[in-house]
Amino acid sequence: MDLEKSMARLAEISERMSGELSLEESMKLYTEAVELVKQCRGYINEAKLTIEQLEAAE
């Protein structure tokens, strides 16, 4: 999943968690959200590294 899809899924999860859910469903969505946040951080860190490398090559 790419960054944009991950962010969209996080928005969906956030919306669903603002409603009435069972503890089990809340925990499932929370766990998915944590993994998505990790993925997003990875994408952002890769982008930062690429930019730093491009700037260093100038």
For each residue, the residues with C-beta under 8 A, 3 or more apart:
1: 5 6 9 36 39
2: 5 6 43
3: 6 7 40 43 44
4: 7 8
5: 1 2 8 9
6: 1 2 3 9 10 36 39 40 43
7: 3 4 10 11 40
8: 4 5 11 12
9: 1 5 6 12 13 32 36
10: 6 7 13 14 33 36 37 40
11: 7 8 14 15
12: 8 9 15 16
13: 9 10 16 17 29 32 33 36
14: 10 11 17 18 33
15: 11 12 18 19
16: 12 13 19 21 29
17: 13 14 21 26 29 30
18: 14 15
19: 15 16
20:
21: 16 17 25 26 29
22: 25 26
23: 26 27
24: 27 28
25: 21 22 28 29
26: 17 21 22 23 29 30
27: 23 24 30 31
28: 24 25 31 32
29: 13 16 17 21 25 26 32 33
30: 17 26 27 33 34
31: 27 28 34 35
32: 9 13 28 29 35 36
33: 10 13 14 29 30 36 37
34: 30 31 37 38
35: 31 32 38 39
36: 1 6 9 10 13 32 33 39 40
37: 10 33 34 40 41
38: 34 35 41 42
39: 1 6 35 36 42 43
40: 3 6 7 10 36 37 43 44
41: 37 38 44 45
42: 38 39 45 46
43: 2 3 6 39 40 46 47
44: 3 40 41 47 48
45: 41 42 48 49
46: 42 43 49 50
47: 43 44 50 51
48: 44 45 51 52
49: 45 46 52 53
50: 46 47 53 54
51: 47 48 54 55
52: 48 49 55 56
53: 49 50 56 57
54: 50 51 57 58
55: 51 52 58
56: 52 53
57: 53 54
58: 54 55
